Amino acid sequence: MTIALPSETFDGPHQAACHGFLHSVESGAAVDGPGMRYVFFMAGCMFRCLYCHNPDTWKLHNGRRVEVGDILSEIDSLAGFLKFAGGVTFSGGEPLMQAPFVGAAARAIKARYGLHIALDTQGFLHGNVTDDWFDPIDLVMLDIKHADPAKYRALTAQPLQPTLECADRLVRLGKQMRIRYVLVPGWTDAPDEVARMADLVASYGPSVEQVEVLPFHQLGTSKWDKLGLEYKLRDTPTPSRDEADAAREVFRSRGLIVS
């Protein structure tokens, strides 16, 4: 199933494999996959999450134009260290907005350096790629923002079902997943909502190696202001440590490994 996006609202998916658009990179990242990671933040996203801390990544062509060779050059001097210490992560934005290019880059990295490769995605556009696209991907960090379809759409401006279908597909393919769940007061922190999410994640069985409960924060507020965008969660507090730990315990009670 090919998913089309409304062109009047979003940039469409980038279909070229020979080049892509890179928003930024981060070396030595410790929260974007196992170990120390070199993270490629790809430009472009079809979601409009109310709590997005990188709204500057939404527009595809705001990124720097790069080719696969540029991606390899970025990590060439670090490849030996990354092979021992962690690997590479494609994040965003939404990397599946540029699936042909990200796939080509991931295959080139795997072929030349043999590095562990993680994909940080909402999974919404998974229907635009074939099963073998995932061959060089060792771990999918799947961001499921809510288990209730109506609240999911209110949070993201997109439907939940394609993300759930992506999770089912990854289970079928035998891919390891880390599920990311942002704990947002008033939106995703109600006990019944956390329990519903925990039950959903537990249903994926051993394909889920870990759940990451990520407390909401206000670090992206200045970016919304700079872009002239209305930030509706300006007065939303950051969950306390006790509140975040309580949510983690709900996931642990389903036999899940949680951080």
Summary of the structure (lengths in Angstrom):
residues: 259
radius of gyration: 17.6
end to end distance: 33.9
largest distance: 48.0
contacts: 846
relative contact order: 0.13
helix: 41%
strand: 21%
